[in-house]
Structures are given as structure tokens and as C-alpha cells.
């Protein structure tokens, strides 16, 4: 059995995997390996946007604003997260995109964690 406690830094540990800290992509046997959930520490400069809409999503997502101002675009609305702790949850099957209005830090949780999903790198607009 692997370690039962892991201590790290989200910025350091996430740097090697586009901010993702926990999920199917962590080495098997490591405590951060999970097929149940994924966790990301996203640090976004002002003007950064998702390069294209995510479609056909089969996971549920929670996105929490830690700092900054961040917009989540959904098919029927735009959600603006402006105060620390503001969050949005969207269900499986809901397409989405996002844009950092100001330098932002967000914590994203998705479930389940499924191999094969990889977002295109974000772009600055």
C-alpha cells in the first residue's frame, strides 16, 4: 500500500499537470490517485480564456473562486464569480467555457475522474 498522507503545495504540484492535483492521472498506488474525483488549482492571468468550449462533458463540476474575477460561460447563462467563495456547479452534459476577467485563482472539483479527458491549453485574449 502507498502512503496514507501526502503534503504538498498546489502551485508546485499542479505545475506538472496543468494545475490538476488529484485524479486518475496521479501514479497508481499514490494517495492522490483517484477514479472518483479530480481536483485542480487553477491560476489564471487576466485575459486568459479556455481555447474552445468543452462539449460532451460526462462529469459534474464544481468551480470555486479563491481570488480574482472569473466568468464561466454556460449555454443558457454567464456566471460571474467576483467574491472569494463564489462558486458554480454544473451537471454532466452541460457545455462550458471560461474567461479570467482579472488575475484569478480557482479550485475545480470534477467527478468522476475519467482517463482520456484533456483540455486544450488556455489562450490570452
C-alpha positions, -999 to 999 in steps of 0.1 A, spaced: 0 0 0 12 35 -8 15 65 16 -16 74 36 -8 111 40 6 135 13 16 170 20 23 194 -9 18 228 -25 -9 232 -51 11 256 -72 42 234 -72 25 200 -75 0 212 -101 26 228 -124 35 195 -139 -1 187 -148 -19 219 -158 -29 225 -122 -45 191 -116 -36 177 -82 -57 146 -77 -73 122 -101 -68 92 -124 -36 108 -138 -17 105 -105 5 74 -103 -14 43 -92 -7 35 -56 -2 71 -47 -28 86 -23 -36 114 -49 -47 87 -75 -85 86 -78 -110 75 -103 -138 91 -82 -128 127 -83 -103 153 -98 -91 184 -81 -74 214 -98 -57 245 -85 -61 269 -115 -40 301 -116 -51 323 -145 -36 357 -156 -60 384 -167 -75 378 -201 -68 341 -202 -96 320 -217 -104 284 -224 -93 279 -260 -126 264 -270 -159 253 -255 -159 219 -236 -187 198 -251 -200 164 -244 -189 165 -208 -198 134 -188 -187 147 -154 -202 170 -128 -181 201 -120 -178 225 -90 -157 256 -95 -149 279 -65 -133 313 -68 -104 317 -44 -94 352 -56 -98 374 -87 -128 377 -110 -137 348 -132 -165 342 -158 -180 308 -166 -199 306 -198 -227 281 -200 -252 275 -228 -280 295 -212 -262 320 -190 -229 336 -180 -219 332 -143 -196 359 -129 -176 349 -98 -164 381 -82 -161 375 -44 -139 349 -28 -160 318 -22 -184 324 -51 -190 291 -69 -209 274 -96 -218 237 -101 -229 223 -135 -241 188 -143 -230 162 -168 -238 172 -203 -236 209 -198 -212 226 -222 -189 253 -208 -161 278 -213 -144 303 -191 -126 337 -190 -104 353 -163 -115 390 -161 -87 396 -136 -59 375 -123 -77 347 -107 -72 315 -87 -100 289 -88 -104 255 -72 -121 230 -95 -135 196 -85 -149 172 -111 -163 137 -107 -158 110 -117 -122 111 -129 -120 96 -164 -89 89 -185 -87 105 -219 -100 139 -210 -75 167 -217 -84 203 -223 -66 224 -250 -42 249 -234 -58 282 -225 -52 313 -246 -48 350 -237 -74 373 -253 
